[in-house]
Structures are given as structure tokens and as C-alpha cells.
Amino acid sequence: LMSSPGNVGNSGGLPRTITFTGDERPQTRDRQPARPRNQYYQQEKHAVEEKISETSVSNAEEKPGEKAKSVDITEHLMSLDEVCAKYSVKVDAHRPQDSPGLQEQQAADLLARNGPNTLTPPKRKSGLHKFLICLSSLFNLMLIAAGILVYILLAIDFKNNKASIYMGAILIVVAFLNAAIEWYQQRKSENTLAALLKMIPAKTHVIRDGRLISVPSADVVVGDVLFLRMGDKVPADCYVFAGSELKVDNSSLTGESEPQERGPGNTHRNPLEATNMAFNGTLAVGGSAYAIVVRTGDGTVLGQIAGLTAGEEKTDSPLTREIAHFVHIIACVAMFTAVVFFATGMGLYKDFAFAINFAIGTFVAWVPEGLPATVTMLLTIAAKRLAAENVLVKDLQGVETLGAVTLLATDKTGTLTRNQMTVANLWADGRLFSAARTHSDVGEPIADITVAGVHEIIQISSLCRSVKFDRTDVPIEKRILLGDATESGLVRFAASRTGPDFDSMEERYPKVFEVPFSSATKVMLTIHKLEHATGALTLLVKGAPERVLRLCSTILYGGQEMLLTDEHRAAFQESYEDMAGKGHRVLAFAMLRLDGAAYPRDYSFDRRSGNWPKEGYVFVGLASLEDPPKHGVREAVGRCRAAGIQVVMVTGDHPLTAEAVARRINLVLGETREGVAQRTGRSVESIGDDEYDAVVVHGEQIDDMTDADWERVFRKAEVIFARTSPRNKLDIVAHAQALGHICAVTGAGVNDAPALKKADLGVAMNASGSDVSKEAASMILLDDNFASIVKGIEEGRLIFANLKKSIRYTLTHSTPEVIPQILYIIVPLPAMITSIMILVIDLGFEVLAALTYAWEPSESPTGLMKLPPRKPVTVRSIAQKRAREARHAASALPADATWLRRVFHKLRSPFTRNWWLDRFEKAEGEVLVDGDLLSWSYLEAGVISLISLLVVFFVILNHHGISPRQARLMAKDTENTYFNKDSPTYTYNGREFTGHDQFYALNEARTGVLFSIYILQVFNLFICKARLRLPFGRFMFRNKRTFMGFGAGLALLAFVTYIPPLNTVFNTSYKSIPLYWLIAIGFGFFLLAYATARFLVLRKSRPIRWNNTIEGLHMHPTIWSTRHTTKSIEV
């Protein structure tokens, strides 16, 4: 395998990511099979892992004033003597167990000087600081400003504004309550995360003063001599100077799923590839070794990667940006109308107190006081629902962000796959068997484990092993295996097929001799007391297929042992290549029944003399293993793609392995550029961009890619980034965001943490995730189930739809609140609605009803997931974004601009051309508050509600003998003030209206206004449920809380209306009769008919855009619900 970074940037197409020569080219099933995958690994010169370079972690150039972050480890290039001299430690390379190590006092001094071997926790804001941040949101600041203005109004005219005492307090309390709810939810999520990160302090074996002792990992210091063995977590970066086949799992650090061998000696210059280095946070899965600690705490590679997350600024969520934009609009409108009507009041009446009263009332009417609480509660309730689905949301805004995602970049190992090697296929007796029960597997199911070859493979896997179970008192599926991942996969397979007899096999057939696996021999050999017809001992072998076959002269074929012929070798090679071509790891098995005459039961075998047979074995068969996808991943990826989300794999693993997994999980369905070239017999360079759908990009090429290359890569539907480093992952996220993508990044390893922090939404794993990744993420999957992301996306889309419905519903009352204020001053008319009544609406029944949208189900079970993301990335959106950035580049402030200059720039922006171009630029996709929503709320439903209000108001006044004309004349009278209890008597057509009559007539009319708004909003509550369908049908009534919401609202109105002591505060009348409600009900049915006609017209002019169907998605279950075969092996 060779990569071709030099082709990046070619105008002829995408980067040439994987180029093959001759028979190295992977084959599809209808062509010649590829060469074995392990030969790829032997031939490949591993791509050099990108250092955490001295450049900026998220851009190719270093940010001004930013300290460079680099891996400064050089010890891997030193000799043992040089390392010992550097850290003042003495070791014995020949007998490492006898090494003196550091002295206790020396270690204590180093610990005091350098600090404990722990990562510095990220800086945290105090609880008060976090609360103030929540309080300083634009919505809350508007409420506080409105409350302060109300008290200013009270100071100007205390007598006529006594109700402002309650109103101002309510507005300010609501702002603090909104902040408190958001702060509490954040605190709760942080406490949950802190509980997840609490772990029992790990212990480490070190040699000090010549003694092997156990110390807390936090007390390990540089220069300590560590003893690492299978199952240990490496506590620090260390230099291995002696060992016995140590293997470490680096998947959490580099993404490489295969265990890496570590021992003395190194030929690599890159420290991450050095064979004599073991790194903090990795796991020893086999063998043992002695090593010298060279870095601890923040100085380790893990610590430096964790440090990268601190340098990444967390971007605001799409919802935060859109709400901020909406609040800006509302604030501008409110302030503009307040200023205009203050000037109008002054011009008409020359009364400052009256004008400022009117202006503040108009400002308060524009502010949707209940909306912040509604948004916060909707998100909180959604977060609780996700928690029930094992999804922990650290940031409330992250709930909606997941629904807005356009690109999901996911790690492979431990996220898409189980990070557990599993037997996939067996080849024995000349037949191919399927070990797993999935629809995509090829081969016969293993129905009978006594079949020749299958029986022997299971037997060899059970006995010829070095891995151990942690315990035997629980079922096999609940045990933990300590040892090599490949061998663990074989043992799990054998144990699951053998059943309860497995645990007794080692006792029944004890091991008398073992030659462990080594990188030199590539095989493992054991001899057991396993009787047969000619003796008592049996030799068992497993290892690299070509090595094992070379040791064999016969083969178990057709149920008999026969001489190994060229035909057998050809069948072996075909099966081997087929398995390896799928990206599987392949092992071969052989055995030899030792002749009792030459090797009696008590024969003494010796490794030094090599007195065991080394040829003439019986070849038994092959087994292929893979790190299989997690259950449900294929369907989850398919559903994401069907929802219009681009799913990208970002892994440190081999390109072939990544592509093989991607093809199994719906991530890659089409051909790569190389695949098209191979199928058509043309050169790779001649393949155009429009001829293929999939691309695999090697990490080495990323630094050389231009913006045009990135755009062409992300324009492809199926993308894999392989052999990536932490910085590569940051680059991928940054360039995707530069194109306008809303990025979610999933991962479990330390290497994923910087990208998790940089992304719009970072999603970490709980059980398999590192502490660093959990800290960096915004969301944690508690059950490590990738399929939970689909639930999160559905929930995110649903919460956005419901938020939009809630805002659509809530804003409708603004018109019937604001226009009466305007009529009061312009016409003039009696004050139809007071400020305290506005609060009853906004913070009373409106909040209760709007909150019911939090439980509103989707209009159809699959409708939301068939819609495209609300902000899709298209050629037009990219061009639009770049044009906008170019417009603002000239006027952009420098990074070191003072805060005063920034404030001035912000205030000046509405008076610039660019600001207005941005406001009226038609954006791609859907926004939270758009023209359609504003039109319905303010101009359509709002106006119908206003008309209903006016009719009810004047009908009730007319019932009391006051016509609309007389009401206007009374309000216009500048010499007398009417409609108060102490107002002078007004005579009309010989009828006298005392101040008492006027006051109660107006209050009864106001009560009618209150109920009119409520009734119209009840109809509107149901109408706003319908987005994809007509506002009729059973789906309108599925949310039972809707009835609870408007029922509670009705109870509240009855309470403030018919309880006499409250009439004074809320300007209502307990004498109001429900007869006048019929007028509002009639307008409600008219609103329903209008909404129906409107929907039919818009469906014709602006039909709903659904996602295109993706051909080839496999959406059936990934595993059959079939029963395990547990028949015992009998020898």
C-alpha cells in the first residue's frame, strides 16, 4: 500500500488517497481476491503519526501570542545509559527485576518538586460566575430592563401606576428564575459528570531501593522503574528497557485498534511510533516489561492532548445564535416603537409623564416575557427525556444542536466498533463457515461443533492460549479477559460454543509445555495431556497462516488426514485472501498427535534444547477475526444518512480496515476513485469527480490539502479519514465548519478530545471513553451505544420543531397586546388592556400552554427524519457564506481591539450596509424565527385575535350603554378623566354614567378582552401543532398535556376574574358572563378555517422538500435472534 500525498490539489479530482500496484489492489467478490491483509501490514511503511506540532492545533498557522504545543519526547532516540544518566536512576538491563531504581527519598523530592502524576483539571468558573452568565442572556437583560423601566414609571406617576409595584417585581423575578433554571440544569449535568469521572485511585508497581512495591499512580515520578504486566494501565510515559512480549492497546491515544508490541530497541524517529515507548493512559494487554518513567502528569502525551482542549474556544450553538438574533430584532423593534410613541405622546398631549408611561407600556407589550422560561423548560424536559435514553446532556443548548447537525464525524474504534476482536469466519474441512449470525455473512452457519476441523479449531482456541478470565464465578459473557485482543476473541468464541465444559478443559487437558507467541516465530505452541490412539500428548499450534502452513505436511480434509497437495494450498490461499481482503485478521491452526513411543506422558520438553517436533503438523483450518460494528450501528448510520446528515469516519486505523468497516455499516456504499479505475481498466488520473461517490483520505495528505480540495472532499457523500492524528481531527472539524457545516464529533479516546471541544457538539462515550474526552464533550452516551445518537437527533429535531411551534404560538398574542396600546394614544380609546393583564397573559396561561409543546410528539413517526437538516450545506450556501465573510473582512476588528472599541463597533453596525445585507439575505434552510412565523404571529393570527378582541370589547361596553363613538369621545376628553371610580358623571342620551358605572363597565370589557385572547390562543395552540399536515386529525389530540395546559390557563383566568379581592390588582370584573365568549369562539373557528386554507395554498406554492432516497442502505437488524450452539466437545 502506498499513499500519494503529492496528488493533493490536482485540478483533475480529489486527492489520490489509496494507490495500489499490481496484485496489491483489493478485489471485489467477482474478481480475483486481494493479497492477505497482514501482508499489507508487513509491506506498509506505517504513516508517520502527526506530531502535536508547534503550529496552532486548529489551523495551519500559529495564532499570535499562542504558546506552541509539541511532543517534546526525545528519549526514544537515546540509549539506555543516556536515559539512566538523564534521570539519575540505576537499572540492570540483563536482570531488570534486580534493578536498584530510585531511592525513596529521591522519589519523594521529585514528587514534591514536580507535583503528582495527574492531569491538571480544566479551569472552572465559580457557581456565582456561571449564574451571572445565565442571567446576562439577552432575553433576561430585556426583562430586567423592562422591570427597571416599570419602576421608573412608578417613580414618575405613583398614583396612577400602583400596579407597577407588582409588575416590575414580577419581570425581574422571572429573569432571575430563568437564569436559576438554566444554572441548575448545568449544575446537575456537571455533578453527574463528576460522579462518572470519580474512580478508585489506581496502583502501580515500581522498583525503589531495589524492592518491588505498589504505589498510587499519582505518586509515580520521572526516573521511576515501572513493572508493567498484562492488565495494567500505563501510568506515565515511559522508556521500555526490558520486556517479555509486551503488547499495549494504543486505541485511546492513536485510534489504532491492533495491539502494538513494545520492547527494548527502536528504529522510528516519531515518538508515537517508537517501539520502546509506552504512553500514559494506554493498556498493557499482553506480556510484561520494565520501563523508566520519562514524563508524568501534564508533560505526558495524554496531558498535552488534554491541554489542546483548553485552547479551543467553544462556539455558540445554532439555537443560541438564532435566539440572540431574534432578541436583537425584538429589542430593536421594542425600543424603536417606544421612542416613536414617546415622541407621539409628547406631540399630542405635551405631557411627559403620560408619554413615558405610554412608551414603557409599549416596550413591555413587545417583550415576550414568558418565552425565556418556555425555551429553558422545553430544553430541560427534552434533556430529561434524553437522560432516560442514556444520553447525558451537559449543555441544554446541545439538545437542539444535535438536531441541527449536518455532519457527524465519528471515531471507529470503540465508537462504531466494539473494540473487541470477534471471530467472523472459519475455514475447515474445505468449507467456509460463518461464526456470526448476520445477514451479510458468507458461509455455512456452525450448526454442529463436532464437524471435523471446527471441533479442532475450538479445541485449540480453548487450550492453546495465554489469556485468562478475571473470574469464573459468573457467566462467560460477563467475564473480562486479560490478554491479547486477538487471542481473547478466539477464547470468547470457543467458550460460547463449548458451554459450561469450557472452564474444566484446562484441568482435564493440562498444559505441559508452552512456546509463547513472538514477533520472530509468529506462532504459539502448547503441548497438553490430551490422549489419542497412539499416545498421551497432543501438540497444538496457532499463528500466522503462512508460517503455520509451512510447518504442516498433512491437512484435515474431508474428515480425514491426508497429504498436503498443491490443490489444498490453492484452496487455503483462496480462503486466506478472501478473509484478509475483508479487512479481517486471519490465524491458522494445526496440531500433532505425538507418538507415545517417542514422547511418553512424562516426557520433559525444554525450550533451550528445542526437543519438540517442528514439522509434520496437521493443518486444521483458518479463523478470521474482526473488530465488529456494535449492534445497531448500521441502522443508526443508515438513519442518519437518510435524514440528510453526512456521516464521516475519522480514525487512526489503517485505510483498508476503515473502509471494510464502513462498508458494513452503511457509511460507504459507492465506489472510490480507485475502485472505478479498477472496474473500468482506466488510470486513476482519468477518473472524474462525478464518477465516484466515496473517498478515503490518508492523514498524511491533510496538511497539503487546499480549500478547494476540502470542498471537493466534503461534497462527496461518503468520506473516510484514516491514519489521522489529533491535529488532523481538529483540521477536519475546522474545515467542515468553515464550509458552514454544523459538526457533531463522537469519540471515546484521548485523541478525540480536541476535536470534541472544537465541534459544535462533542459526543463522548461513558464506559469506553477517557476522562479527557468526557470533559471536552457536550454530550455523553452513558451506555456507549452509537444508536443513541439517532434518538438524540430525532429528539433534537423534534425539540426544534416544538420550539418553533411554541414561539409561533407565543408571539401571536403580541399584536393584540401592542395595538390596543397604540389605539389608546392615537385614536384615543379607553385602555383595553393593562400592563398587569399583559403579565397574566405572558406569564400566566401562555406559559402553561406553551410548555405543553415539550411533550408534543412528532406529527408522523418518521416525518422529521425524512426532512433535510435545517441548515443544509450546498454549493449556494458555501458561496453565500464566503461572500458574507469577504464583505466583513475589511471592517473586521483586530484581535487585540479594546472592549470600548468593540462596543462602539457593535453599536455602529446597524448603520452599515453590510448589516442590512445580512438581515435581508435569504439564507439556505430553516431558521427558528423566519418570515412565515412572524407573518402568522403578527399579521395573520395576531390580527384575527385583535379583531376578536375589539369586537368583544365594544360589544360589552355597548351592553352597558357606551357605544364605540362615546367611548372614543370619553377617552379623548382632555378636561376630564373617565373610567375611574372617582371620575365625573358622564351623561349620554339622557342616561348618566357615574364613575363607578364607567369603571366596572371598562373592567368587564377588559375581562372579555382577556378571555378573548385566551380562547383565540386555545385554537391557535392546536393550529400551531400542524406543520406537515392539515390542522385536523387524531395527532392534534395525542398530547394529553395540551388539555392540562389550557385547562390550567382557564382556571387561572377564572381565579383572577371571579375572586373579588384580585379584581383590584388585575383590573377584572367578577360580574363578567361567559355569553360574550361565544364571539371569541366564533373567531376561533374562523382562525381554524383560515389556517386550513393557508396550508393548502402554501403546500401548492412551497411544497415540503423531502430527502432523496439513498439506494443500497441495509436497514435490517445486524444480528439474528438465533440461539447459540452450546454442545460440549467430546474428545
Secondary structure, 3 states (H helix, E strand, C coil): CECCHHHCCCCCCCCCCCECCHHHCCCCCCCCCCCCHHHHHHHCCCCCCCCCCCCCCCCCCCCCCCCCCCCCCCHHHCCHHHHHHHHCCECCCCCHHHCCEECHHHHHHHHHHHCCCCCCCCCCCCHHHHHHHHHCCHHHHHHHHHHHHHHHHHHHCCHHHCCHHHHHHHHHHHHHHHHHHHHHHHHHHHHHHHHHHCCCCCEEEEEECCEEEEEEHHHCCCCCEEEEECCCECCCEEEEEEEEEEEEECHHHHCCCCCEEECCCCCCCCCCCCCCEECCCCEEEEEEEEEEEEECHHHCHHHHHHHHHHCCCCCCCHHHHHHHHHHHHHHHHHHHHHHHHHHHHHHHHCCHHHHHHHHHHHHHHHCCCCHHHHHHHHHHHHHHHHHHCCEEECCCHHHHHHHHCCEEEECCCCCCECCCCEEEEEEECCEEEECCCCCCCCCEECCCCCCCCHHHHHHHHHHCCCCEECCCCCCHHHCCEECCHHHHHHHHHHHHHHHHHHHHHHHHCCEEEEECCCCCCCEEEEEECCCECCECCEEEEEECHHHHHHCEEEEEECCEEEECCHHHHHHHHHHHHHHHHCCCEEEEEEEEECCCCCCCCCCCCCCCCCCCCCCCEEEEEEEEEECCECCCHHHHHHHHHHCCCEEEEECCCCHHHHHHHHHHCCCCCCCEHHHHHHHHCCCHHHCCHHHCCEEEEEHHHHHHCCHHHHHHHHHCCEEEEECCCHHHHHHHHHHHHHCCCCEEEEECCHHHHHHHHHCCEEEEECCCCCHHHHHHCCEEECCCCCHHHHHHHHHHHHHHHHHHHHHHHHHCCHHHHHHHHHHHHHCCCCCCCCHHHHHHHHHHHHHHHHHHHHHCCCCCCCCHHHCCCCCCCCHHHHHHHHHHHHHHHCCCCCCCCCHHHHHHHHHHHHHCHHHHHHHHCCCCCCCCCCHHHHHHHHHHHHHHHHHHHHHHHHHHHHHCCCCHHHHHHHHHCCCCCCCCCCCCCEEECCEEECHHHHHHHHHHHHHHHHHHHHHHHHHHHHHCCCCCCCCCCHHHHCCCHHHHHHHHHHHHHHHHHHCHHHHHHHCCCCCCCHHHHHHHHHHHHHHHHHHHHHHHHHHHHCCCCCCCCCCCCCCCCCCCCCCCCCCCCCC
